[in-house]
Amino acid sequence: MKPNILFITADQWRGDSLGVAGHPVLRTPAIDRLAAEGTAFLRHYANAAPCSPARAVLYSGRYQMTNRVCRNGTPLDDRFDTIAKAARRAGYDPTLFGYTDTGADPRSRAPNDPALTTYESVMPGFTVRQGLDEAERPWISWLKRQGVEVSDPDLIHRPRDPAAPEVSSVPPAYAAEQTQTAFLTEAFLDWLGEQAPERPWFAHISFLRPHPPFVVPEPYASMYNPDEGPGFAALGSPDDEAALHPLVAFQMQTVSKDHFIPGAGGLVRDWSEAERRAIRAIYWGMIGEVDAQLGRIFDALKAAGTWDETVVLFTSDHAELMGDHHLFGKGGFFEGSYHIPLVVRMPGGTAGRAVESFTEAVDLFPTLCALMGTEPAEAVDGRSLVPFLTGDQPVRWRDHAFIEFDFRDVVGQMAEARFGLSSRECNLAILRDRDVKYVHFADLPPLLFDLAADPAETRNVADDPAYRDLRLHCAERLLAHRAAHLDQTLALSALTKDGVVWRREWPE
C-alpha cells in the first residue's frame, strides 16, 4: 500500500532557525523530534524568491530559468507537470490547507475570470479543503465566531495596546489557540478524522507564518530575549551596505517598514540594531508557535495509528533576511534569503541523519514522485532525495547550490528605470558552494564572496586581481550548470522504431 503524504510548508523560515541546525537560542522541539526519526538536510536552499517564484520551483521541479515564473504575478504555464498533477496520477486526491501562490495561465482563462486579478490562485490539481491567502478572510471569519473583536481586519495584527511603540512584543487581540496556524491545523485534524484507513491520502498544509507581519500572541511574544542570539551579518551602517552593490542600494531605498510591522513608517534601513533584535525575537516566537502546532499534528497522526504509514516532509518556500545587512524580507543575493529548512521522515527510512550535501527546492518534486510510486511526466531539473532517506549517497551529487532572483517590475518599471535596463535584463544567478559565492547579473556588476574568509558576505572581491582566476572559474561553472539545465521537456526523449524512449531522471 502506498504511504500517506503530509507535505508541510512554512513561509519565510530561515534554514539556521532550527534546534537541529544548532541554533544557539531558538527551540523547535517538534521539528527536532521529526528529524530524530528522519533526515535533516542542513544545506538546503530555495532556488528563487519571493513567494510565487519560490513555489513554482517547489511544485514543478523546474528552475526559474525553465518555469519562467519571475515575480509574484507571473503566471505559471499550464503545460508544466506539478506535484498536484503527479499525485493524481499516483491515485491520490491532493488536498490543500492554505495556499500555493500560483498565477493562473491567462491563455486558458476567459478575460473576465477573477483568477486573472491575483497571483494567489490555487495550483490546478489540488482539492481545497481550507484556503487561506494573505487577505486571511476565512481565518478572520473564524475569529469572529469565537468572539474576537475584529472591527477592522487591517488592524488585526496590531498590538493590543494602541500606545505600544512601533516595534513591540505586545501581543495582538487573538490568542495562541486562535492563530492562522492553529486555524489550518484544526482544519487538517478535522479532515484527518474523515479519512478511510484503506485509502492513502495526500495533504499539503501551507502555513503562512512566520511570514510578516511580525506579531505573535503569548506565550510566544515574550519567549525570547532580544539581547540573546548571534550578531547580524552586516557592515557597520546601511550606507556601507548600499556601497556594496547597486542592487543593495536599491533595496535600501525601497524596502519599507510597513511590509513587516503594520502601520510603521519609513524604511527598514532606519531601524536600529536594538529594534532589529526585538523583531528577531518576535520572529523566533512565531517559529515557536508554528512548531507547537506541528507538534499537535504529529501527535494526532500517532494517536490515529497512521504515523508509521505517513511520509512527513517539512520545508519553507524561501527564507528571511531578518535584520542581516540592515534589511528584512527576501530576494537579492544574500544567504539569509535562500537557506531554508528541510526535514523528511519516511517510514522505514534512516533515523537521525544530518545531510551536509547541497540540496535544493527543485529536488522536492522528484522526491515526492518517487515516494508516491510515480515519476514526473517530463524531465525536471531536480533529483530525488530518496537515496539520502535510506542512508545512501547518490552518485554524482551536486557540490553547490544554484539560485536565481528576478527584480523586474513589469507593471511599474521601477527597477528598469532605476538601472536603465529592460525587464529581460533585471535578473541575477548565483552559484554558491562551501567556500565561494558568485553572483552573475545580466547587465550589472558581478559579485564574488570568499565565504571561507568572509562568511557574512561583506566584501565583494570580484574586482580584486588576486581573485581573477577564481572569478573566471566560477563564471564557467555557472555557465556549465545552466547549459546542463536547459529545458529538457522533450529533449530527453527520442522516437524510435520501438516507440518513444524517455530519460526523465538523473542517474542514481
C-alpha positions in Angstrom: 0.0 0.0 0.0 1.2 3.5 -0.8 2.2 5.8 2.1 0.2 8.8 3.2 1.9 12.0 2.2 2.0 15.0 4.5 3.7 17.9 2.7 4.2 20.9 5.0 5.5 24.3 4.1 6.0 27.3 6.4 6.6 30.7 4.8 9.8 32.7 5.2 11.6 30.3 7.6 15.4 30.6 7.8 17.4 27.4 7.5 19.5 28.3 10.5 16.4 28.8 12.7 16.1 25.2 13.9 17.3 23.4 17.0 18.5 20.5 14.9 20.6 23.0 12.9 22.4 24.0 16.0 20.8 27.4 16.7 22.2 28.8 19.9 18.9 30.2 21.2 15.9 29.0 19.2 14.0 25.9 20.3 12.0 23.8 17.9 11.1 20.5 19.7 8.5 19.2 17.2 10.8 19.6 14.2 13.8 18.3 16.1 11.6 15.2 17.0 10.8 14.8 13.4 14.5 15.0 12.5 15.3 12.4 15.1 13.1 9.9 13.2 14.1 11.1 9.8 16.7 13.1 7.8 17.6 16.8 8.2 19.1 18.5 5.2 21.3 21.2 6.6 22.4 22.8 3.3 19.1 23.1 1.7 18.3 26.1 -0.5 15.4 27.8 -2.1 16.1 28.3 -5.8 14.2 31.6 -6.1 12.3 34.3 -4.3 9.7 35.8 -3.5 6.7 33.5 -2.9 5.4 32.7 -6.4 8.8 32.1 -8.0 9.9 30.0 -5.0 6.8 27.9 -5.0 6.8 27.4 -8.8 10.2 25.7 -8.4 8.9 23.7 -5.4 5.8 22.4 -7.1 7.2 21.9 -10.6 10.8 20.7 -10.0 12.0 23.2 -12.6 14.4 26.2 -12.1 13.1 29.7 -12.6 15.0 29.8 -15.9 12.8 26.9 -17.2 9.5 27.5 -15.5 9.8 31.3 -16.0 7.7 32.4 -13.0 9.8 35.5 -12.4 7.8 37.6 -9.9 4.6 37.5 -7.8 2.0 37.9 -10.5 3.9 36.0 -13.2 1.5 33.2 -14.5 2.6 29.6 -14.4 2.4 27.9 -17.8 -0.3 25.2 -17.7 1.9 22.9 -19.7 4.2 22.1 -16.8 3.8 19.0 -14.7 3.3 19.7 -11.0 3.2 17.9 -7.7 -0.6 18.1 -7.7 -0.9 16.5 -11.2 1.6 13.8 -10.2 -0.3 13.0 -7.1 -3.4 12.4 -9.1 -1.6 10.2 -11.5 -0.4 8.2 -8.5 -4.0 7.7 -7.2 -4.1 10.4 -4.5 -6.5 13.3 -4.1 -4.0 16.1 -3.1 -5.8 18.2 -0.6 -4.7 21.8 0.3 -4.8 23.6 3.5 -3.6 27.1 2.9 -2.3 28.5 -0.4 0.0 27.9 -3.3 0.5 31.5 -4.6 0.0 30.3 -8.2 -0.7 32.8 -11.0 -3.2 31.3 -13.5 -2.2 30.9 -17.1 -4.2 33.7 -18.8 -4.3 31.8 -22.2 -6.5 29.1 -20.6 -9.0 31.6 -19.0 -11.7 33.9 -20.1 -10.7 37.6 -20.0 -13.0 38.3 -17.1 -12.0 35.3 -15.0 -11.3 36.6 -11.4 -8.3 34.3 -11.3 -6.6 36.8 -13.6 -6.7 39.5 -10.9 -4.5 37.8 -8.4 -1.3 35.7 -8.1 -2.8 33.8 -5.2 -4.9 31.3 -7.1 -4.6 27.6 -6.2 -2.4 25.4 -8.4 -4.6 23.2 -10.7 -5.0 19.7 -9.4 -5.3 20.5 -5.7 -8.6 19.9 -3.9 -9.0 22.9 -1.5 -10.3 21.8 1.9 -9.4 25.1 3.6 -8.0 28.0 1.6 -6.1 30.9 3.3 -4.5 33.6 1.3 -2.8 36.8 2.6 -6.2 38.6 3.0 -7.0 35.9 5.6 -10.8 36.2 5.3 -11.7 32.7 6.3 -9.5 33.0 9.4 -10.9 36.4 10.3 -14.5 35.0 10.0 -13.4 32.1 12.3 -12.1 34.6 14.8 -15.4 36.5 14.8 -17.3 33.3 15.5 -15.1 32.8 18.5 -15.9 36.2 19.9 -12.7 38.1 18.9 -13.5 41.7 18.1 -12.5 42.4 14.5 -13.9 45.8 13.7 -11.2 46.4 11.0 -9.4 43.4 9.5 -6.5 45.6 8.6 -5.8 46.2 12.3 -6.0 42.6 13.4 -2.2 42.2 13.5 -1.6 45.4 15.5 -0.6 45.2 19.2 -3.5 45.0 21.6 -2.2 48.2 23.3 -2.6 51.1 20.8 0.1 53.0 22.7 2.7 50.3 22.0 5.8 51.6 20.3 6.4 50.8 16.6 8.5 47.7 17.4 6.8 45.9 20.2 6.3 42.4 21.6 2.8 43.4 22.9 0.6 40.6 21.6 -2.4 41.1 19.3 -6.1 40.6 20.2 -6.1 36.9 19.3 -4.7 34.1 21.5 -2.3 31.3 20.8 -5.0 28.9 20.0 -6.6 31.4 17.5 -3.7 32.0 15.2 -3.8 31.3 11.4 -1.5 28.3 12.1 -4.0 26.9 14.6 -6.8 27.6 12.2 -5.2 25.5 9.5 -4.2 22.8 12.0 -7.7 22.4 13.2 -9.0 22.1 9.6 -6.4 19.4 8.9 -7.2 17.5 12.1 -10.9 17.5 11.2 -10.1 16.2 7.7 -7.7 13.6 9.1 -10.5 12.1 11.1 -12.6 11.6 8.0 -10.0 9.6 6.0 -10.7 5.9 5.3 -7.9 3.7 6.6 -7.8 1.7 3.4 -7.1 4.7 1.1 -3.8 6.6 1.3 -4.1 10.4 1.4 -2.0 13.4 0.4 -2.3 16.6 2.4 -0.4 19.8 1.7 -0.5 22.2 4.7 0.8 25.6 3.6 1.3 27.7 6.7 1.6 31.4 6.3 3.8 32.0 9.3 6.5 33.1 10.2 5.8 35.4 7.2 5.2 39.0 8.3 3.6 40.9 9.8 5.8 40.2 12.7 3.4 39.7 15.6 2.5 36.7 17.8 0.4 36.0 20.9 1.7 35.0 24.2 3.5 32.9 25.4 5.5 33.3 22.2 5.6 37.1 22.1 8.0 37.2 25.2 9.6 33.7 24.7 12.9 35.1 23.6 15.2 37.9 24.9 16.2 40.3 22.2 19.6 40.6 23.7 20.3 37.0 23.2 21.5 35.3 20.0 24.2 35.9 17.4 25.1 39.2 15.8 23.8 40.2 12.4 25.6 39.5 9.2 26.2 43.1 8.3 28.5 46.0 7.7 28.6 48.9 10.1 25.8 51.0 8.5 23.2 50.9 5.8 25.3 53.3 3.7 28.2 50.8 3.9 25.8 48.1 2.7 24.5 50.3 -0.1 28.0 50.8 -1.3 28.4 47.0 -1.8 26.3 46.9 -5.0 23.7 48.9 -6.9 21.0 46.3 -6.2 21.6 46.6 -2.4 21.4 50.4 -2.7 18.1 50.0 -4.5 16.8 47.7 -1.7 17.9 50.3 0.9 15.8 52.9 -0.8 12.7 50.9 -1.4 12.1 48.3 1.3 9.6 49.9 3.7 8.8 49.1 7.3 5.1 48.6 6.9 5.7 45.4 4.9 6.8 43.9 8.3 5.2 46.0 11.0 1.6 47.2 10.2 1.4 51.0 10.5 5.2 51.6 10.7 6.6 54.4 8.6 9.8 54.8 6.8 12.4 52.3 5.5 13.7 49.2 7.2 17.2 50.6 7.0 16.2 53.1 9.6 15.6 50.5 12.3 18.3 50.4 15.0 20.1 47.2 16.0 18.1 47.1 19.2 14.9 47.3 17.1 16.2 44.6 14.7 16.9 42.4 17.7 13.4 43.0 19.1 11.8 42.0 15.7 14.1 38.9 15.5 12.9 37.8 19.0 9.3 38.1 17.8 10.2 36.1 14.6 11.6 33.4 16.8 8.4 33.4 18.8 6.4 33.0 15.6 8.6 30.0 14.7 7.8 28.6 18.2 4.1 29.0 17.6 4.3 27.1 14.3 6.4 24.4 15.9 3.8 23.9 18.6 1.1 23.3 16.0 3.3 20.9 14.2 3.7 19.0 17.4 -0.1 18.8 17.6 -0.2 17.4 14.1 2.5 14.8 14.7 0.8 13.7 18.0 -2.6 13.3 16.2 -1.0 11.1 13.5 0.5 8.9 16.2 -2.8 8.8 18.1 -4.6 7.8 14.9 -2.2 4.9 14.3 -1.1 6.4 10.9 2.3 7.8 11.8 4.2 4.7 10.6 2.3 4.9 7.3 3.0 8.5 6.6 5.8 10.4 4.8 6.2 13.8 6.5 8.1 16.5 4.6 8.7 19.9 6.2 10.3 22.8 4.4 9.8 26.5 3.6 9.4 28.4 0.3 12.2 30.8 0.9 13.9 32.4 3.9 14.1 35.8 5.6 17.0 38.3 5.9 15.7 39.2 9.4 18.0 42.2 10.0 21.1 40.9 8.2 22.7 43.6 6.1 20.2 46.1 7.7 17.4 44.5 5.6 14.3 42.4 6.1 12.4 40.3 3.6 13.7 38.1 0.8 15.3 38.4 -2.6 18.6 39.8 -3.8 21.7 37.6 -3.3 22.4 37.3 0.5 22.4 34.0 2.2 19.6 34.9 4.6 17.0 34.9 1.8 17.6 31.4 0.5 18.9 29.0 3.1 15.8 27.1 4.2 14.9 24.1 6.4 14.2 20.6 5.1 13.3 17.7 7.3 11.9 14.4 5.8 10.7 11.4 7.8 9.9 8.3 5.7 8.5 5.1 7.1 11.3 2.6 7.2 13.9 5.2 6.4 17.1 6.2 8.1 16.6 7.9 11.5 18.6 10.8 12.9 20.6 11.5 9.7 22.0 15.0 9.1 22.9 15.6 5.4 25.6 18.2 4.6 25.3 17.9 0.8 23.8 20.8 -1.1 20.1 20.1 -1.8 17.6 22.4 -3.4 13.9 23.1 -3.5 13.9 21.8 -7.1 14.6 18.3 -5.7 11.3 18.0 -3.8 9.0 17.3 -6.8 11.0 14.3 -8.0 11.4 13.1 -4.3 7.7 13.2 -3.7 7.0 11.5 -7.0 9.3 8.7 -6.0 7.7 8.3 -2.6 4.3 8.1 -4.3 5.4 5.5 -6.8 5.2 7.6 -9.9 7.6 9.8 -11.9 7.5 13.3 -13.4 5.7 13.4 -16.7 8.7 15.1 -18.3 12.3 15.8 -17.4 12.8 18.1 -14.4 15.8 20.0 -13.0 15.8 18.4 -9.6 16.9 15.0 -8.3 15.2 12.6 -5.9 16.4 12.7 -2.3 15.2 9.2 -1.6 18.7 7.7 -1.5 19.6 10.1 1.3 16.5 9.0 3.2 17.6 5.4 3.0 21.1 6.1 4.2 22.8 6.1 0.8 24.7 8.8 -1.1 23.5 9.4 -4.7 26.1 9.3 -7.4 27.5 12.5 -9.0 25.6 14.7 -6.5 26.0 18.5 -6.9 28.6 20.4 -4.9 26.9 23.7 -5.0 23.5 25.5 -4.8 22.0 27.3 -7.8 19.8 30.3 -7.1 18.0 32.9 -9.2 16.4 36.2 -8.5 14.5 38.4 -10.9 13.9 42.1 -9.9 11.9 43.2 -12.9 8.8 45.3 -12.5 6.6 44.6 -15.5 3.9 47.0 -14.3 5.6 49.9 -12.6 9.0 49.6 -14.3 10.6 50.9 -11.1 13.7 48.7 -11.3 14.0 49.2 -15.0 14.0 53.0 -14.7 16.5 52.9 -11.8 19.1 50.7 -13.6 18.4 51.7 -17.2 17.7 48.1 -18.1 14.9 46.2 -19.9 12.7 43.8 -17.9 14.6 41.0 -19.6 17.9 42.2 -18.1 16.7 42.6 -14.4 17.9 39.3 -13.1 20.8 37.5 -11.4 22.0 34.0 -10.9 24.1 32.6 -8.0 26.4 29.7 -7.7 27.2 29.0 -4.1 29.5 26.3 -2.8 31.0 25.7 0.6 33.8 28.3 0.1 32.6 30.8 -2.6 29.5 32.6 -3.8 29.5 34.0 -7.3 26.6 36.3 -8.4 26.2 37.0 -12.1 23.9 39.7 -13.4 22.5 40.1 -16.9 23.8 43.7 -17.0 25.0 44.9 -13.6 28.4 44.3 -12.0 29.1 40.8 -10.7 29.9 39.9 -7.1 32.3 37.3 -5.6 32.4 36.5 -1.9 35.2 34.4 -0.3 32.9 32.7 2.2 35.8 30.9 3.9 37.3 34.3 4.9 34.0 36.4 4.8 31.0 34.2 5.8 28.9 37.3 6.4 29.2 38.4 2.7 30.5 41.9 3.4 33.4 42.2 1.0 33.0 41.9 -2.8 36.3 40.6 -4.3 35.1 40.3 -7.9 37.5 43.1 -9.0 40.4 42.0 -6.8 43.2 40.8 -9.1 44.1 38.1 -6.6 40.6 36.5 -7.3 40.6 37.0 -11.1 41.2 33.3 -11.8 38.6 32.2 -9.2 36.0 34.6 -10.7 36.6 33.2 -14.1 36.3 29.6 -12.8 33.0 30.4 -11.1 31.6 32.0 -14.2 32.5 28.9 -16.2 30.9 26.7 -13.6 27.7 28.8 -13.6 27.6 28.6 -17.4 28.1 24.9 -17.3 25.3 24.5 -14.8 22.9 26.5 -17.0 23.9 24.5 -20.1 23.1 21.3 -18.3 19.7 22.5 -17.2 18.2 23.9 -20.4 14.6 23.0 -20.9 14.6 19.2 -21.3 10.8 18.7 -21.7 11.2 16.6 -24.9 15.0 16.8 -25.3 15.5 13.7 -23.2 13.1 11.6 -25.4 13.6 10.0 -28.7 11.3 8.5 -31.3 12.5 5.0 -32.3 11.1 2.1 -34.3 10.0 0.6 -31.0 8.3 3.8 -29.8 9.3 6.7 -27.5 12.4 6.3 -25.3 12.4 8.5 -22.2 15.2 9.5 -19.9 13.5 11.6 -17.3 15.6 11.1 -14.2 19.2 11.9 -13.3 21.3 8.8 -12.7 21.0 7.4 -9.1 
